[in-house]
Amino acid sequence: MATNNAPTGSDRRGFFRQGLACGVAGLAALAPAAVGLRVIFDPLRRQSATAASVKVTSLAALPADGIPRKFPVLADRVDAWNKFTNVPIGAVYLRRTKDDQVKALHVACPHAGCFVDFSPERGEFMCPCHNSSFSIEGRIATPGSPSPRDLDPLTVEVRPDGGVWVVFQDFQAGRPDRVPVT
Ligand code: FES
């Protein structure tokens, strides 16, 4: 005798209800896992944040010709698992404006973070990524510049022993106001 095995309407509704329940349960299980991964990797994410007073060079190593020179910024870095000694955390341009006065600019372009180059011929900083340019003081030099703000100035201190110390800080790119990366 022939039997009719085609699913009925109530069979189909039951199937969809079961599928929906499985999907909701799966999402509920994934949420704590996602939070856990975020916590685990948080120290790595925090490695990009910087705010420290760092000795970059000495006054004797900085020519008094007013031309900006690029220096790496080295510091110790600690995360949840490791301590790294004297590793690069960024770079700055230093410019000696008077015998004992130094100005510092962050090398990162505020548009999207590419490192700018100083052109002695043009007397300007040029960004190789999208052609922003900045005066020697770090001010936007071109109308319609892709960069939404001037280069980021950093606090400099020349200590009695001639050490040049910079308060190094990263700032968020792509916005007109200066917001530290935390
Ligand atoms: S990153 Fe410098 S202009 Fe875009």
Backbone and ligand atoms as CSV (ligand in chain L), in Angstrom:
chain,resi,resn,atom,element,x,y,z
A,1,MET,N,N,0.829,-1.175,0.000
A,1,MET,CA,C,0.000,0.000,0.000
A,1,MET,C,C,0.877,1.242,0.000
A,2,ALA,N,N,0.563,2.231,-0.856
A,2,ALA,CA,C,1.378,3.441,-0.959
A,2,ALA,C,C,1.129,4.357,0.220
A,3,THR,N,N,2.254,4.928,0.775
A,3,THR,CA,C,2.109,5.885,1.884
A,3,THR,C,C,2.532,7.261,1.415
A,4,ASN,N,N,1.980,8.283,2.024
A,4,ASN,CA,C,2.320,9.669,1.668
A,4,ASN,C,C,3.282,10.229,2.720
A,5,ASN,N,N,4.606,10.336,2.332
A,5,ASN,CA,C,5.617,10.828,3.289
A,5,ASN,C,C,5.877,12.324,3.162
A,6,ALA,N,N,5.145,13.058,2.358
A,6,ALA,CA,C,5.381,14.496,2.190
A,6,ALA,C,C,5.140,15.213,3.516
A,7,PRO,N,N,6.061,16.176,3.919
A,7,PRO,CA,C,5.891,16.861,5.204
A,7,PRO,C,C,4.633,17.707,5.209
A,8,THR,N,N,4.006,17.711,6.349
A,8,THR,CA,C,2.800,18.524,6.503
A,8,THR,C,C,3.207,19.930,6.909
A,9,GLY,N,N,2.235,20.836,6.944
A,9,GLY,CA,C,2.505,22.219,7.349
A,9,GLY,C,C,3.048,22.284,8.751
A,10,SER,N,N,2.533,21.477,9.679
A,10,SER,CA,C,3.016,21.561,11.067
A,10,SER,C,C,4.426,20.997,11.182
A,11,ASP,N,N,4.782,19.974,10.324
A,11,ASP,CA,C,6.168,19.479,10.321
A,11,ASP,C,C,7.141,20.604,9.949
A,12,ARG,N,N,6.760,21.356,8.899
A,12,ARG,CA,C,7.661,22.422,8.436
A,12,ARG,C,C,7.825,23.495,9.503
A,13,ARG,N,N,6.715,23.871,10.166
A,13,ARG,CA,C,6.812,24.900,11.206
A,13,ARG,C,C,7.716,24.445,12.344
A,14,GLY,N,N,7.604,23.169,12.699
A,14,GLY,CA,C,8.450,22.627,13.765
A,14,GLY,C,C,9.920,22.679,13.380
A,15,PHE,N,N,10.179,22.347,12.115
A,15,PHE,CA,C,11.567,22.363,11.641
A,15,PHE,C,C,12.165,23.772,11.727
A,16,PHE,N,N,11.371,24.762,11.280
A,16,PHE,CA,C,11.890,26.133,11.311
A,16,PHE,C,C,12.075,26.631,12.739
A,17,ARG,N,N,11.139,26.225,13.625
A,17,ARG,CA,C,11.280,26.627,15.030
A,17,ARG,C,C,12.575,26.071,15.621
A,18,GLN,N,N,12.853,24.793,15.296
A,18,GLN,CA,C,14.083,24.159,15.808
A,18,GLN,C,C,15.319,24.874,15.276
A,19,GLY,N,N,15.277,25.201,13.973
A,19,GLY,CA,C,16.426,25.894,13.370
A,19,GLY,C,C,16.661,27.238,14.022
A,20,LEU,N,N,15.575,27.981,14.251
A,20,LEU,CA,C,15.693,29.297,14.880
A,20,LEU,C,C,16.278,29.166,16.289
A,21,ALA,N,N,15.795,28.171,17.034
A,21,ALA,CA,C,16.289,27.966,18.402
A,21,ALA,C,C,17.774,27.658,18.386
A,22,CYS,N,N,18.206,26.822,17.426
A,22,CYS,CA,C,19.638,26.487,17.339
A,22,CYS,C,C,20.459,27.740,17.031
A,23,GLY,N,N,19.940,28.581,16.112
A,23,GLY,CA,C,20.670,29.795,15.744
A,23,GLY,C,C,20.825,30.722,16.929
A,24,VAL,N,N,19.760,30.945,17.686
A,24,VAL,CA,C,19.815,31.827,18.858
A,24,VAL,C,C,20.777,31.260,19.889
A,25,ALA,N,N,20.717,29.924,20.107
A,25,ALA,CA,C,21.621,29.311,21.087
A,25,ALA,C,C,23.071,29.468,20.655
A,26,GLY,N,N,23.310,29.327,19.348
A,26,GLY,CA,C,24.680,29.469,18.842
A,26,GLY,C,C,25.212,30.873,19.069
A,27,LEU,N,N,24.379,31.887,18.776
A,27,LEU,CA,C,24.811,33.278,18.983
A,27,LEU,C,C,25.078,33.544,20.455
A,28,ALA,N,N,24.199,33.007,21.324
A,28,ALA,CA,C,24.385,33.215,22.765
A,28,ALA,C,C,25.692,32.592,23.237
A,29,ALA,N,N,26.071,31.463,22.623
A,29,ALA,CA,C,27.327,30.820,23.015
A,29,ALA,C,C,28.532,31.592,22.495
A,30,LEU,N,N,28.382,32.256,21.331
A,30,LEU,CA,C,29.523,32.967,20.740
A,30,LEU,C,C,29.832,34.259,21.481
A,31,ALA,N,N,28.816,34.913,22.036
A,31,ALA,CA,C,29.035,36.226,22.655
A,31,ALA,C,C,30.094,36.182,23.756
A,32,PRO,N,N,30.007,35.267,24.747
A,32,PRO,CA,C,31.072,35.237,25.770
A,32,PRO,C,C,32.435,34.913,25.167
A,33,ALA,N,N,32.447,34.071,24.128
A,33,ALA,CA,C,33.735,33.736,23.515
A,33,ALA,C,C,34.362,34.972,22.896
A,34,ALA,N,N,33.529,35.804,22.249
A,34,ALA,CA,C,34.060,37.024,21.630
A,34,ALA,C,C,34.600,37.969,22.692
A,35,VAL,N,N,33.877,38.100,23.798
A,35,VAL,CA,C,34.347,38.965,24.892
A,35,VAL,C,C,35.661,38.417,25.444
A,36,GLY,N,N,35.748,37.096,25.609
A,36,GLY,CA,C,36.973,36.478,26.125
A,36,GLY,C,C,38.161,36.750,25.231
A,37,LEU,N,N,37.965,36.621,23.916
A,37,LEU,CA,C,39.070,36.887,22.988
A,37,LEU,C,C,39.518,38.335,23.077
A,38,ARG,N,N,38.541,39.233,23.216
A,38,ARG,CA,C,38.892,40.652,23.319
A,38,ARG,C,C,39.759,40.895,24.552
A,39,VAL,N,N,39.391,40.280,25.674
A,39,VAL,CA,C,40.174,40.445,26.904
A,39,VAL,C,C,41.578,39.869,26.722
A,40,ILE,N,N,41.628,38.671,26.097
A,40,ILE,CA,C,42.930,38.017,25.913
A,40,ILE,C,C,43.858,38.877,25.075
A,41,PHE,N,N,43.307,39.475,24.003
A,41,PHE,CA,C,44.177,40.215,23.089
A,41,PHE,C,C,44.276,41.701,23.432
A,42,ASP,N,N,43.610,42.148,24.493
A,42,ASP,CA,C,43.637,43.557,24.849
A,42,ASP,C,C,45.052,44.103,25.034
A,43,PRO,N,N,45.955,43.380,25.733
A,43,PRO,CA,C,47.308,43.913,25.876
A,43,PRO,C,C,47.983,44.161,24.541
A,44,LEU,N,N,47.682,43.323,23.537
A,44,LEU,CA,C,48.291,43.543,22.228
A,44,LEU,C,C,47.732,44.812,21.599
A,45,ARG,N,N,46.400,45.009,21.759
A,45,ARG,CA,C,45.809,46.207,21.171
A,45,ARG,C,C,46.393,47.440,21.829
A,46,ARG,N,N,46.660,47.354,23.139
A,46,ARG,CA,C,47.146,48.530,23.847
A,46,ARG,C,C,48.581,48.889,23.483
A,47,GLN,N,N,49.279,47.982,22.751
A,47,GLN,CA,C,50.655,48.300,22.404
A,47,GLN,C,C,50.759,49.541,21.539
A,48,SER,N,N,49.687,49.879,20.796
A,48,SER,CA,C,49.781,51.031,19.923
A,48,SER,C,C,49.647,52.339,20.714
A,49,ALA,N,N,49.123,52.276,21.928
A,49,ALA,CA,C,48.950,53.497,22.705
A,49,ALA,C,C,50.270,53.893,23.341
A,50,THR,N,N,50.578,55.196,23.282
A,50,THR,CA,C,51.843,55.644,23.825
A,50,THR,C,C,51.653,56.985,24.495
A,51,ALA,N,N,52.274,57.189,25.618
A,51,ALA,CA,C,52.295,58.495,26.264
A,51,ALA,C,C,53.415,58.445,27.276
A,52,ALA,N,N,54.598,58.923,26.882
A,52,ALA,CA,C,55.727,58.791,27.782
A,52,ALA,C,C,56.759,59.860,27.479
A,53,SER,N,N,57.484,60.285,28.527
A,53,SER,CA,C,58.596,61.193,28.341
A,53,SER,C,C,59.832,60.363,28.032
A,54,VAL,N,N,60.421,60.601,26.880
A,54,VAL,CA,C,61.489,59.730,26.382
A,54,VAL,C,C,62.686,60.580,25.959
A,55,LYS,N,N,63.892,60.142,26.341
A,55,LYS,CA,C,65.097,60.829,25.838
A,55,LYS,C,C,65.314,60.400,24.390
A,56,VAL,N,N,65.322,61.365,23.479
A,56,VAL,CA,C,65.416,61.052,22.051
A,56,VAL,C,C,66.837,61.225,21.537
A,57,THR,N,N,67.519,62.267,22.006
A,57,THR,CA,C,68.885,62.518,21.552
A,57,THR,C,C,69.515,63.522,22.513
A,58,SER,N,N,70.651,64.076,22.104
A,58,SER,CA,C,71.259,65.151,22.897
A,58,SER,C,C,71.341,66.401,22.024
A,59,LEU,N,N,71.393,67.540,22.678
A,59,LEU,CA,C,71.453,68.798,21.930
A,59,LEU,C,C,72.675,68.823,21.011
A,60,ALA,N,N,73.765,68.234,21.466
A,60,ALA,CA,C,75.001,68.239,20.667
A,60,ALA,C,C,74.821,67.482,19.361
A,61,ALA,N,N,73.887,66.532,19.322
A,61,ALA,CA,C,73.696,65.723,18.113
A,61,ALA,C,C,72.697,66.368,17.149
A,62,LEU,N,N,72.181,67.541,17.522
A,62,LEU,CA,C,71.169,68.186,16.684
A,62,LEU,C,C,71.758,69.455,16.081
A,63,PRO,N,N,72.040,69.456,14.775
A,63,PRO,CA,C,72.666,70.639,14.160
A,63,PRO,C,C,71.809,71.885,14.356
A,64,ALA,N,N,72.484,73.025,14.474
A,64,ALA,CA,C,71.784,74.290,14.757
A,64,ALA,C,C,71.410,75.018,13.471
A,65,ASP,N,N,71.175,74.275,12.381
A,65,ASP,CA,C,70.854,74.913,11.098
A,65,ASP,C,C,69.348,75.085,10.869
A,66,GLY,N,N,68.524,74.685,11.835
A,66,GLY,CA,C,67.081,74.866,11.704
A,66,GLY,C,C,66.392,73.848,10.809
A,67,ILE,N,N,67.141,72.866,10.303
A,67,ILE,CA,C,66.541,71.832,9.443
A,67,ILE,C,C,66.011,70.706,10.331
A,68,PRO,N,N,64.752,70.276,10.122
A,68,PRO,CA,C,64.230,69.174,10.933
A,68,PRO,C,C,64.976,67.872,10.651
A,69,ARG,N,N,65.254,67.153,11.712
A,69,ARG,CA,C,65.889,65.825,11.595
A,69,ARG,C,C,64.960,64.799,12.224
A,70,LYS,N,N,64.924,63.634,11.579
A,70,LYS,CA,C,64.035,62.576,12.091
A,70,LYS,C,C,64.803,61.674,13.060
A,71,PHE,N,N,64.178,61.381,14.208
A,71,PHE,CA,C,64.790,60.503,15.212
A,71,PHE,C,C,63.791,59.416,15.603
A,72,PRO,N,N,64.277,58.194,15.760
A,72,PRO,CA,C,63.386,57.163,16.308
A,72,PRO,C,C,63.151,57.425,17.787
A,73,VAL,N,N,62.000,57.016,18.263
A,73,VAL,CA,C,61.698,57.090,19.695
A,73,VAL,C,C,61.724,55.667,20.234
A,74,LEU,N,N,62.647,55.424,21.163
A,74,LEU,CA,C,62.813,54.086,21.732
A,74,LEU,C,C,62.377,54.116,23.188
A,75,ALA,N,N,61.698,53.091,23.601
A,75,ALA,CA,C,61.258,53.029,25.002
A,75,ALA,C,C,61.006,51.577,25.376
A,76,ASP,N,N,60.898,51.344,26.667
A,76,ASP,CA,C,60.518,50.006,27.144
A,76,ASP,C,C,59.015,49.858,27.001
A,77,ARG,N,N,58.610,48.669,26.671
A,77,ARG,CA,C,57.179,48.418,26.495
A,77,ARG,C,C,56.826,47.141,27.240
A,78,VAL,N,N,55.752,47.214,27.997
A,78,VAL,CA,C,55.326,46.063,28.799
A,78,VAL,C,C,53.897,45.726,28.441
A,79,ASP,N,N,53.630,44.448,28.185
A,79,ASP,CA,C,52.234,44.039,28.079
A,79,ASP,C,C,51.983,42.962,29.120
A,80,ALA,N,N,50.872,42.283,29.017
A,80,ALA,CA,C,50.490,41.328,30.067
A,80,ALA,C,C,51.474,40.175,30.178
A,81,TRP,N,N,52.234,39.905,29.110
A,81,TRP,CA,C,53.072,38.706,29.111
A,81,TRP,C,C,54.562,38.992,29.013
A,82,ASN,N,N,54.947,40.129,28.428
A,82,ASN,CA,C,56.358,40.352,28.116
A,82,ASN,C,C,56.783,41.775,28.431
A,83,LYS,N,N,58.113,41.911,28.627
A,83,LYS,CA,C,58.699,43.245,28.711
A,83,LYS,C,C,59.714,43.366,27.574
A,84,PHE,N,N,59.579,44.410,26.762
A,84,PHE,CA,C,60.492,44.657,25.652
A,84,PHE,C,C,61.301,45.889,26.011
A,85,THR,N,N,62.627,45.794,25.900
A,85,THR,CA,C,63.491,46.897,26.302
A,85,THR,C,C,63.979,47.659,25.084
A,86,ASN,N,N,63.834,48.988,25.159
A,86,ASN,CA,C,64.401,49.853,24.129
A,86,ASN,C,C,63.909,49.510,22.724
A,87,VAL,N,N,62.621,49.414,22.557
A,87,VAL,CA,C,62.067,49.088,21.241
A,87,VAL,C,C,61.479,50.357,20.613
A,88,PRO,N,N,61.441,50.421,19.271
A,88,PRO,CA,C,60.883,51.614,18.624
A,88,PRO,C,C,59.380,51.730,18.899
A,89,ILE,N,N,58.936,52.896,19.348
A,89,ILE,CA,C,57.505,53.118,19.540
A,89,ILE,C,C,57.004,54.235,18.625
A,90,GLY,N,N,57.903,54.789,17.818
A,90,GLY,CA,C,57.491,55.842,16.895
A,90,GLY,C,C,58.694,56.649,16.460
A,91,ALA,N,N,58.455,57.838,15.937
A,91,ALA,CA,C,59.542,58.704,15.489
A,91,ALA,C,C,59.069,60.155,15.544
A,92,VAL,N,N,60.034,61.050,15.647
A,92,VAL,CA,C,59.720,62.483,15.709
A,92,VAL,C,C,60.688,63.258,14.818
A,93,TYR,N,N,60.236,64.421,14.375
A,93,TYR,CA,C,61.139,65.391,13.759
A,93,TYR,C,C,61.506,66.416,14.816
A,94,LEU,N,N,62.826,66.626,14.994
A,94,LEU,CA,C,63.310,67.653,15.913
A,94,LEU,C,C,63.960,68.762,15.099
A,95,ARG,N,N,63.743,69.988,15.539
A,95,ARG,CA,C,64.322,71.145,14.855
A,95,ARG,C,C,64.831,72.107,15.906
A,96,ARG,N,N,66.114,72.453,15.770
A,96,ARG,CA,C,66.712,73.373,16.739
A,96,ARG,C,C,66.458,74.792,16.247
A,97,THR,N,N,65.663,75.531,17.006
A,97,THR,CA,C,65.284,76.874,16.551
A,97,THR,C,C,66.185,77.959,17.143
A,98,LYS,N,N,66.746,77.697,18.313
A,98,LYS,CA,C,67.744,78.588,18.911
A,98,LYS,C,C,68.778,77.679,19.539
A,99,ASP,N,N,69.814,78.271,20.106
A,99,ASP,CA,C,70.890,77.462,20.671
A,99,ASP,C,C,70.372,76.356,21.565
A,100,ASP,N,N,69.440,76.731,22.467
A,100,ASP,CA,C,68.978,75.748,23.442
A,100,ASP,C,C,67.483,75.475,23.314
A,101,GLN,N,N,66.918,75.772,22.143
A,101,GLN,CA,C,65.481,75.540,21.965
A,101,GLN,C,C,65.231,74.551,20.841
A,102,VAL,N,N,64.337,73.612,21.098
A,102,VAL,CA,C,64.057,72.547,20.139
A,102,VAL,C,C,62.540,72.416,19.997
A,103,LYS,N,N,62.092,72.254,18.754
A,103,LYS,CA,C,60.662,71.976,18.488
A,103,LYS,C,C,60.561,70.530,18.014
A,104,ALA,N,N,59.430,69.909,18.345
A,104,ALA,CA,C,59.228,68.511,17.942
A,104,ALA,C,C,57.882,68.358,17.266
A,105,LEU,N,N,57.870,67.566,16.203
A,105,LEU,CA,C,56.625,67.222,15.513
A,105,LEU,C,C,56.549,65.708,15.378
A,106,HIS,N,N,55.356,65.172,15.546
A,106,HIS,CA,C,55.148,63.743,15.295
A,106,HIS,C,C,55.308,63.496,13.795
A,107,VAL,N,N,55.907,62.367,13.425
A,107,VAL,CA,C,56.136,62.107,11.997
A,107,VAL,C,C,54.885,61.619,11.274
A,108,ALA,N,N,53.849,61.230,12.018
A,108,ALA,CA,C,52.672,60.636,11.368
A,108,ALA,C,C,51.774,61.718,10.779
A,109,CYS,N,N,51.386,61.539,9.531
A,109,CYS,CA,C,50.442,62.458,8.888
A,109,CYS,C,C,49.071,62.293,9.545
A,110,PRO,N,N,48.434,63.402,9.942
A,110,PRO,CA,C,47.127,63.281,10.609
A,110,PRO,C,C,46.003,62.787,9.703
A,111,HIS,N,N,46.262,62.670,8.388
A,111,HIS,CA,C,45.200,62.180,7.505
A,111,HIS,C,C,44.952,60.697,7.746
A,112,ALA,N,N,46.013,59.886,7.540
A,112,ALA,CA,C,45.826,58.435,7.703
A,112,ALA,C,C,47.042,57.771,8.332
A,113,GLY,N,N,47.993,58.582,8.816
A,113,GLY,CA,C,49.083,58.001,9.602
A,113,GLY,C,C,50.353,57.666,8.857
A,114,CYS,N,N,50.441,57.935,7.544
A,114,CYS,CA,C,51.708,57.692,6.845
A,114,CYS,C,C,52.781,58.623,7.422
A,115,PHE,N,N,54.031,58.189,7.363
A,115,PHE,CA,C,55.114,59.039,7.847
A,115,PHE,C,C,55.450,60.104,6.791
A,116,VAL,N,N,55.536,61.348,7.223
A,116,VAL,CA,C,55.885,62.430,6.293
A,116,VAL,C,C,57.400,62.500,6.136
A,117,ASP,N,N,57.828,63.058,4.999
A,117,ASP,CA,C,59.256,63.290,4.729
A,117,ASP,C,C,59.490,64.792,4.684
A,118,PHE,N,N,60.682,65.207,5.143
A,118,PHE,CA,C,61.002,66.627,5.022
A,118,PHE,C,C,61.842,66.838,3.773
A,119,SER,N,N,61.425,67.781,2.932
A,119,SER,CA,C,62.170,68.119,1.721
A,119,SER,C,C,62.948,69.403,1.967
A,120,PRO,N,N,64.281,69.331,2.104
A,120,PRO,CA,C,65.059,70.558,2.336
A,120,PRO,C,C,64.948,71.519,1.161
A,121,GLU,N,N,64.774,70.979,-0.066
A,121,GLU,CA,C,64.668,71.860,-1.234
A,121,GLU,C,C,63.402,72.713,-1.162
A,122,ARG,N,N,62.304,72.107,-0.799
A,122,ARG,CA,C,61.026,72.828,-0.724
A,122,ARG,C,C,60.818,73.488,0.638
A,123,GLY,N,N,61.590,73.051,1.623
A,123,GLY,CA,C,61.400,73.589,2.976
A,123,GLY,C,C,60.066,73.169,3.558
A,124,GLU,N,N,59.572,71.987,3.168
A,124,GLU,CA,C,58.254,71.529,3.613
A,124,GLU,C,C,58.298,70.042,3.942
A,125,PHE,N,N,57.322,69.643,4.743
A,125,PHE,CA,C,57.071,68.224,4.941
A,125,PHE,C,C,56.090,67.759,3.868
A,126,MET,N,N,56.351,66.608,3.282
A,126,MET,CA,C,55.483,66.048,2.245
A,126,MET,C,C,54.997,64.679,2.713
A,127,CYS,N,N,53.714,64.432,2.518
A,127,CYS,CA,C,53.206,63.093,2.811
A,127,CYS,C,C,53.160,62.291,1.510
A,128,PRO,N,N,53.820,61.137,1.459
A,128,PRO,CA,C,53.880,60.377,0.212
A,128,PRO,C,C,52.566,59.675,-0.135
A,129,CYS,N,N,51.637,59.606,0.800
A,129,CYS,CA,C,50.432,58.788,0.539
A,129,CYS,C,C,49.380,59.523,-0.283
A,130,HIS,N,N,49.009,60.738,0.140
A,130,HIS,CA,C,47.949,61.449,-0.588
A,130,HIS,C,C,48.307,62.917,-0.783
A,131,ASN,N,N,49.614,63.199,-0.728
A,131,ASN,CA,C,50.134,64.521,-1.114
A,131,ASN,C,C,49.734,65.681,-0.206
A,132,SER,N,N,49.509,65.449,1.054
A,132,SER,CA,C,49.412,66.584,1.968
A,132,SER,C,C,50.799,67.199,2.098
A,133,SER,N,N,50.865,68.494,2.281
A,133,SER,CA,C,52.161,69.113,2.576
A,133,SER,C,C,51.983,70.075,3.742
A,134,PHE,N,N,53.087,70.272,4.451
A,134,PHE,CA,C,53.056,71.053,5.692
A,134,PHE,C,C,54.286,71.955,5.725
A,135,SER,N,N,54.123,73.154,6.282
A,135,SER,CA,C,55.260,74.061,6.418
A,135,SER,C,C,56.273,73.475,7.403
A,136,ILE,N,N,57.421,74.134,7.490
A,136,ILE,CA,C,58.467,73.651,8.407
A,136,ILE,C,C,57.979,73.684,9.861
A,137,GLU,N,N,57.007,74.552,10.149
A,137,GLU,CA,C,56.419,74.578,11.503
A,137,GLU,C,C,55.333,73.517,11.676
A,138,GLY,N,N,54.983,72.818,10.593
A,138,GLY,CA,C,53.984,71.761,10.683
A,138,GLY,C,C,52.586,72.190,10.284
A,139,ARG,N,N,52.444,73.436,9.782
A,139,ARG,CA,C,51.106,73.894,9.396
A,139,ARG,C,C,50.748,73.389,8.004
A,140,ILE,N,N,49.452,73.101,7.792
A,140,ILE,CA,C,48.983,72.676,6.473
A,140,ILE,C,C,49.392,73.726,5.444
A,141,ALA,N,N,50.036,73.264,4.357
A,141,ALA,CA,C,50.605,74.208,3.391
A,141,ALA,C,C,49.801,74.282,2.099
A,142,THR,N,N,48.919,73.300,1.859
A,142,THR,CA,C,48.192,73.310,0.595
A,142,THR,C,C,46.687,73.449,0.841
A,143,PRO,N,N,46.022,74.343,0.071
A,143,PRO,CA,C,44.569,74.415,0.190
A,143,PRO,C,C,43.962,73.083,-0.254
A,144,GLY,N,N,42.916,72.670,0.400
A,144,GLY,CA,C,42.287,71.393,0.046
A,144,GLY,C,C,43.122,70.202,0.461
A,145,SER,N,N,44.011,70.407,1.423
A,145,SER,CA,C,44.867,69.319,1.888
A,145,SER,C,C,44.029,68.148,2.399
A,146,PRO,N,N,44.410,66.914,2.054
A,146,PRO,CA,C,43.674,65.773,2.616
A,146,PRO,C,C,43.782,65.718,4.144
A,147,SER,N,N,44.883,66.247,4.681
A,147,SER,CA,C,45.033,66.184,6.140
A,147,SER,C,C,44.058,67.153,6.806
A,148,PRO,N,N,43.309,66.691,7.795
A,148,PRO,CA,C,42.324,67.561,8.438
A,148,PRO,C,C,42.920,68.510,9.476
A,149,ARG,N,N,44.209,68.341,9.811
A,149,ARG,CA,C,44.822,69.250,10.797
A,149,ARG,C,C,46.329,69.337,10.528
A,150,ASP,N,N,46.963,70.273,11.225
A,150,ASP,CA,C,48.421,70.424,11.133
A,150,ASP,C,C,49.104,69.179,11.692
A,151,LEU,N,N,50.408,69.062,11.427
A,151,LEU,CA,C,51.175,67.999,12.088
A,151,LEU,C,C,51.080,68.182,13.600
A,152,ASP,N,N,51.211,67.098,14.324
A,152,ASP,CA,C,51.007,67.147,15.777
A,152,ASP,C,C,52.297,67.563,16.492
A,153,PRO,N,N,52.257,68.719,17.188
A,153,PRO,CA,C,53.434,69.132,17.961
A,153,PRO,C,C,53.535,68.306,19.241
A,154,LEU,N,N,54.753,68.098,19.689
A,154,LEU,CA,C,54.998,67.351,20.930
A,154,LEU,C,C,55.816,68.225,21.874
A,155,THR,N,N,55.615,68.027,23.156
A,155,THR,CA,C,56.342,68.812,24.158
A,155,THR,C,C,57.788,68.337,24.232
A,156,VAL,N,N,58.718,69.296,24.233
A,156,VAL,CA,C,60.153,68.977,24.301
A,156,VAL,C,C,60.764,69.639,25.515
A,157,GLU,N,N,61.709,68.956,26.125
A,157,GLU,CA,C,62.449,69.537,27.241
A,157,GLU,C,C,63.943,69.280,27.009
A,158,VAL,N,N,64.726,70.351,27.066
A,158,VAL,CA,C,66.183,70.178,27.006
A,158,VAL,C,C,66.678,70.214,28.453
A,159,ARG,N,N,67.198,69.107,28.917
A,159,ARG,CA,C,67.598,69.012,30.330
A,159,ARG,C,C,69.006,69.579,30.524
A,160,PRO,N,N,69.371,69.883,31.781
A,160,PRO,CA,C,70.672,70.521,32.048
A,160,PRO,C,C,71.866,69.740,31.481
A,161,ASP,N,N,71.743,68.419,31.387
A,161,ASP,CA,C,72.864,67.636,30.837
A,161,ASP,C,C,72.863,67.617,29.311
A,162,GLY,N,N,71.944,68.372,28.688
A,162,GLY,CA,C,71.891,68.428,27.231
A,162,GLY,C,C,70.989,67.375,26.605
A,163,GLY,N,N,70.401,66.529,27.402
A,163,GLY,CA,C,69.481,65.524,26.861
A,163,GLY,C,C,68.208,66.169,26.322
A,164,VAL,N,N,67.764,65.700,25.161
A,164,VAL,CA,C,66.530,66.212,24.574
A,164,VAL,C,C,65.432,65.174,24.816
A,165,TRP,N,N,64.460,65.535,25.632
A,165,TRP,CA,C,63.374,64.637,26.031
A,165,TRP,C,C,62.075,65.092,25.373
A,166,VAL,N,N,61.333,64.127,24.879
A,166,VAL,CA,C,60.062,64.413,24.217
A,166,VAL,C,C,58.953,63.652,24.924
A,167,VAL,N,N,57.848,64.344,25.165
A,167,VAL,CA,C,56.655,63.642,25.666
A,167,VAL,C,C,55.959,63.042,24.448
A,168,PHE,N,N,56.202,61.758,24.230
A,168,PHE,CA,C,55.733,61.123,23.005
A,168,PHE,C,C,54.304,60.626,23.180
A,169,GLN,N,N,53.485,60.926,22.184
A,169,GLN,CA,C,52.062,60.569,22.235
A,169,GLN,C,C,51.558,60.373,20.811
A,170,ASP,N,N,50.804,59.293,20.589
A,170,ASP,CA,C,50.116,59.125,19.306
A,170,ASP,C,C,48.760,59.816,19.373
A,171,PHE,N,N,48.321,60.319,18.220
A,171,PHE,CA,C,47.002,60.969,18.133
A,171,PHE,C,C,46.178,60.281,17.055
A,172,GLN,N,N,44.864,60.340,17.246
A,172,GLN,CA,C,43.976,59.690,16.281
A,172,GLN,C,C,44.050,60.401,14.936
A,173,ALA,N,N,44.132,59.615,13.875
A,173,ALA,CA,C,44.190,60.161,12.517
A,173,ALA,C,C,42.779,60.416,12.001
A,174,GLY,N,N,42.697,61.282,10.985
A,174,GLY,CA,C,41.450,61.462,10.255
A,174,GLY,C,C,40.437,62.385,10.899
A,175,ARG,N,N,40.831,63.158,11.904
A,175,ARG,CA,C,39.878,64.076,12.523
A,175,ARG,C,C,40.560,65.430,12.745
A,176,PRO,N,N,39.778,66.523,12.717
A,176,PRO,CA,C,40.384,67.851,12.802
A,176,PRO,C,C,40.906,68.209,14.185
A,177,ASP,N,N,40.293,67.586,15.227
A,177,ASP,CA,C,40.789,67.887,16.573
A,177,ASP,C,C,41.853,66.858,16.951
A,178,ARG,N,N,42.628,67.211,17.951
A,178,ARG,CA,C,43.777,66.371,18.343
A,178,ARG,C,C,43.365,65.510,19.532
A,179,VAL,N,N,43.157,64.236,19.284
A,179,VAL,CA,C,42.679,63.335,20.332
A,179,VAL,C,C,43.731,62.252,20.558
A,180,PRO,N,N,44.296,62.191,21.783
A,180,PRO,CA,C,45.321,61.164,22.042
A,180,PRO,C,C,44.770,59.762,21.885
A,181,VAL,N,N,45.637,58.868,21.414
A,181,VAL,CA,C,45.307,57.442,21.392
A,181,VAL,C,C,45.486,56.936,22.813
A,182,THR,N,N,44.486,56.269,23.337
A,182,THR,CA,C,44.584,55.772,24.718
A,182,THR,C,C,44.540,54.245,24.732
L,1,FES,S1,S,48.167,59.864,4.926
L,1,FES,FE1,FE,49.069,61.769,4.511
L,1,FES,S2,S,47.846,62.649,3.000
L,1,FES,FE2,FE,46.886,60.763,3.422
